Amino acid sequence: MNQLPIDQVLPRLKAVLQETTSAVLVASPGAGKTTRVPLSLLDEPWLAGRKILMLTPRRLAARASASFMATLLGEKVGETVGYRVKMDAKVGPHTRIEVITEGVLTRMLQADPALEGVGLILFDEFHERNLNADLGLALSLQARSLFCEDLRILIMSATLDAEPVAALLGDAPVLVSEGRQYPVETRFLARPLEGRVEPELVKVIGHAHRAESGDILVFLPGVGEIRRVEALLQEAGLDAGTQITPLYGALSQEAQDRAIRRANPGVRKIVLSTSIAETSLTVEGVRIVIDSGLMRVPRFSPRTGMTRLETIKVSKASADQRRGRAGRLESGICYRMWTEQEDRVLIAQQLPEIKEADLAPLALELAAWGVADTDELSWLDLPPKAAMAQAGELLQQLGAMDAGKRITQHGRQLAQMGLHPRLGHMIWKSGELGLRSLACELAVLIGERDIVRGRGATQDADLQLRVELLRVIGHHGHHKKMDRAQLGELQIDEGVCRRIWEEAAQLKRQWAASEKQPLAQASKDVSATGRLLALAYPDRIAQRRGDGRYLLRNGRGAAFAWEQPLAYEKYVVAAMLDDQGADSRITLAARLEESDLEHDCASEIREEHVWWERSTQSVRARIRKHLGALTIWEAPSAMADPDAVLHALLGGIAEQGLDLLPWDRHARQLAQRLQFMHKLDAAWPDASEEALIRSLPEWLGPHVYGWKRLDELRSLSLSSILESMLSWDQRRELDENAPTHIVVPSGSRIPVDYSHSGAPVLSVRLQELFGWQDTPRIGRGRVPLTLHLLSPAHRPVQVTQDLSSFWKNTYFEVKKDLKGRYPKHYWPDDPLQAMPTNRTRPRPRT
């Protein structure tokens, strides 16, 4: 076995794991950590014959790593070394090393928190900070503390900031191994790239192909760019001995293996890859890397509950990882499609996925684990509160979590399925409708890459059409049986379609749905596509407006990119939206029959006679059935109950905020003064915005009884209404202890700013305070004013709550500066004996 750099660290690593249960290993690319470390630890006494679980971020890397380690042992995969990934596993009764993807660990922990028979969990490529890796580590740490104290945890990475991870593991030892990296020459563009990257990239590929030897690895952000570059290269007419091989996650295992193995003798390979080849994998034969500098990442918006893919620039860490691919086997060259100046401003690392992802799966796993608050676990980065709140709302809507944030029986069923809660809910509930086979097909279609590509991919959003394509290609192997008029200009990826068909068949077997349904019979249920989609995306049921745009159930706007047939349906369900602008563009959807909507959502459709309508800013009085923001049916109503009208009006104000009310400067200051006094004495009215919204019926209700419209509110005197909340004694005390103005030594009457109720501010020119010994106090003498001392130009020069100390210690430095800038003004040597002035110089005494 060839010597690798990691071999020098292995004795120290073994000694550390003999003495402690945690360690961090930082090993440069090419060190050999992924394949050497698990094998070297197999016979350690503390392992005592138990298994090693090695987590890796991608299925392709898991299979490749397991295969390579098995080869080193002279065995087949599934003997000593095996792998377990989504919908694929090769393990046997004697398997000691299981290479798994990160989600598999979560499933194992949920099934057996004690991880019986496991002695080591090894997190590889942890620097990628995938959501499942962060969750798996948090659960593993708690499981170890509660059930298996001798479980070892080893974190491995090439570009990791080790200290925070080591601290999380209880100040674990950090070991470092330098990789065996051959020299790599880096070449930048002379000037920033303009326009699309693909044409310029093809020029660089052609140059490198002619000028250099060895295979070429090209990093691109996504499949669309890979296909465009592939087409341009084929048009360019490369040598007959050149093989172009795409590499991305949605390819078949055979196609992925073809991309990473060494080309046949006499053949040069150009591998067009997403970031899948950035870590863990060695693409054999590569000595040239061409980096587009772009990557595609999911961005989740808690505001809308939607995830969109966004193309961004790579980080320095990712760029270095990519560059390192050229120096794994011999010296190489890296072409970067950006300038040296642009390189200097790249961010160091991408944000961890936990900060930007849809957290519904995480929230479901935590609920199944029995954690109600994320603070109960140890995290490198806490999940964002807003995204967790959004996730909790969705899980409650799906019936997976109750109002107390406890998992329901249905939630436990979803957690065991290992799918996104939306898709799991759709499959589970589809059984009641006799549509589970269709639901399995939809789940894979939604979760995987689109089978429609090219120009049509940005136009035709019909998911039902994709189901029909999937079934025809799945049964016949091609789409020639489809109506050409129906397909139009759509380009179909039959390879992806066949792979999705196989994955759907596995789901059907798992959930007891027949995969051998005759095509003629299956075609009858395809019209229920929208009905099932509404189970997964109840918040994205959409109703067509009069102008052709759509209103989502959650109140957001949406629209199709062009006038396709689906854009004329009264109701659709949007599976994918781009979350851009006021109206998100619908990129994948299905028609929903109105009868199915009213039947399936009957328990959620509400009837009301009076409500606040945001668009007209008024109370409407009609009989209305609605599903969230969608009006299902509406008719004229008799005279509305005045109490119901008041309730709707106050509800509209509470929903849109107190800014609907006619606040003037005096009313704003009065509310702030009341809140200042409330913080001193809880007997005073709470005038915070939250409290005022909660108590609208008490303080505002009597003054707006019988009103319906926003414009009627403009006649309100909010100052008078707020004052009516006070007793006579409180009104007197308010002026004394929370005055609107303070008279300063110059005689000026200066307003007090209560916008920060805990520390009221007096902004006053420094010269007006000469002779004032101490900071004035308000609030029954307990609260010193925060003095913002201003220059003659009304610019802040000092902030203090201790005026006496300012005169003694700071004034003379401030005076020196101000005297230089404002020489005509009065700057006395003794400010306590000087005459205050609101002029350039004080008036002479007469």
Secondary structure as GFF3:
##gff-version 3
##sequence-region A 1 846
A	DSSP	three_ten_helix	5	8	.	.	.	ID=ss1
A	DSSP	alpha_helix	10	19	.	.	.	ID=ss2
A	DSSP	beta_strand	22	27	.	.	.	ID=ss3
A	DSSP	alpha_helix	33	40	.	.	.	ID=ss4
A	DSSP	beta_strand	51	56	.	.	.	ID=ss5
A	DSSP	alpha_helix	59	72	.	.	.	ID=ss6
A	DSSP	beta_strand	81	85	.	.	.	ID=ss7
A	DSSP	beta_strand	88	90	.	.	.	ID=ss8
A	DSSP	beta_strand	97	101	.	.	.	ID=ss9
A	DSSP	alpha_helix	102	111	.	.	.	ID=ss10
A	DSSP	beta_strand	118	123	.	.	.	ID=ss11
A	DSSP	three_ten_helix	126	128	.	.	.	ID=ss12
A	DSSP	alpha_helix	131	146	.	.	.	ID=ss13
A	DSSP	beta_strand	152	157	.	.	.	ID=ss14
A	DSSP	alpha_helix	162	168	.	.	.	ID=ss15
A	DSSP	beta_strand	174	177	.	.	.	ID=ss16
A	DSSP	beta_strand	184	187	.	.	.	ID=ss17
A	DSSP	alpha_helix	197	211	.	.	.	ID=ss18
A	DSSP	beta_strand	215	219	.	.	.	ID=ss19
A	DSSP	alpha_helix	223	236	.	.	.	ID=ss20
A	DSSP	beta_strand	242	247	.	.	.	ID=ss21
A	DSSP	alpha_helix	253	260	.	.	.	ID=ss22
A	DSSP	beta_strand	268	273	.	.	.	ID=ss23
A	DSSP	three_ten_helix	275	277	.	.	.	ID=ss24
A	DSSP	beta_strand	286	291	.	.	.	ID=ss25
A	DSSP	beta_strand	294	301	.	.	.	ID=ss26
A	DSSP	beta_strand	306	313	.	.	.	ID=ss27
A	DSSP	alpha_helix	316	324	.	.	.	ID=ss28
A	DSSP	three_ten_helix	325	327	.	.	.	ID=ss29
A	DSSP	beta_strand	332	336	.	.	.	ID=ss30
A	DSSP	alpha_helix	340	344	.	.	.	ID=ss31
A	DSSP	three_ten_helix	353	355	.	.	.	ID=ss32
A	DSSP	alpha_helix	360	369	.	.	.	ID=ss33
A	DSSP	three_ten_helix	374	376	.	.	.	ID=ss34
A	DSSP	alpha_helix	385	397	.	.	.	ID=ss35
A	DSSP	alpha_helix	409	417	.	.	.	ID=ss36
A	DSSP	alpha_helix	421	433	.	.	.	ID=ss37
A	DSSP	alpha_helix	436	447	.	.	.	ID=ss38
A	DSSP	beta_strand	452	453	.	.	.	ID=ss39
A	DSSP	three_ten_helix	454	458	.	.	.	ID=ss40
A	DSSP	alpha_helix	463	476	.	.	.	ID=ss41
A	DSSP	alpha_helix	484	487	.	.	.	ID=ss42
A	DSSP	beta_strand	491	492	.	.	.	ID=ss43
A	DSSP	alpha_helix	494	510	.	.	.	ID=ss44
A	DSSP	alpha_helix	519	522	.	.	.	ID=ss45
A	DSSP	three_ten_helix	526	528	.	.	.	ID=ss46
A	DSSP	alpha_helix	529	536	.	.	.	ID=ss47
A	DSSP	three_ten_helix	538	540	.	.	.	ID=ss48
A	DSSP	beta_strand	541	544	.	.	.	ID=ss49
A	DSSP	beta_strand	550	552	.	.	.	ID=ss50
A	DSSP	beta_strand	557	560	.	.	.	ID=ss51
A	DSSP	three_ten_helix	565	568	.	.	.	ID=ss52
A	DSSP	beta_strand	571	577	.	.	.	ID=ss53
A	DSSP	beta_strand	583	591	.	.	.	ID=ss54
A	DSSP	alpha_helix	594	600	.	.	.	ID=ss55
A	DSSP	beta_strand	606	613	.	.	.	ID=ss56
A	DSSP	beta_strand	618	627	.	.	.	ID=ss57
A	DSSP	beta_strand	630	636	.	.	.	ID=ss58
A	DSSP	alpha_helix	642	656	.	.	.	ID=ss59
A	DSSP	three_ten_helix	658	660	.	.	.	ID=ss60
A	DSSP	alpha_helix	665	680	.	.	.	ID=ss61
A	DSSP	alpha_helix	689	694	.	.	.	ID=ss62
A	DSSP	alpha_helix	696	699	.	.	.	ID=ss63
A	DSSP	alpha_helix	701	704	.	.	.	ID=ss64
A	DSSP	three_ten_helix	710	715	.	.	.	ID=ss65
A	DSSP	alpha_helix	718	723	.	.	.	ID=ss66
A	DSSP	alpha_helix	728	737	.	.	.	ID=ss67
A	DSSP	beta_strand	741	743	.	.	.	ID=ss68
A	DSSP	beta_strand	749	753	.	.	.	ID=ss69
A	DSSP	beta_strand	761	765	.	.	.	ID=ss70
A	DSSP	three_ten_helix	766	769	.	.	.	ID=ss71
A	DSSP	beta_strand	777	778	.	.	.	ID=ss72
A	DSSP	beta_strand	783	784	.	.	.	ID=ss73
A	DSSP	beta_strand	786	790	.	.	.	ID=ss74
A	DSSP	beta_strand	796	800	.	.	.	ID=ss75
A	DSSP	alpha_helix	803	805	.	.	.	ID=ss76
A	DSSP	pi_helix	806	810	.	.	.	ID=ss77
A	DSSP	alpha_helix	811	821	.	.	.	ID=ss78
###
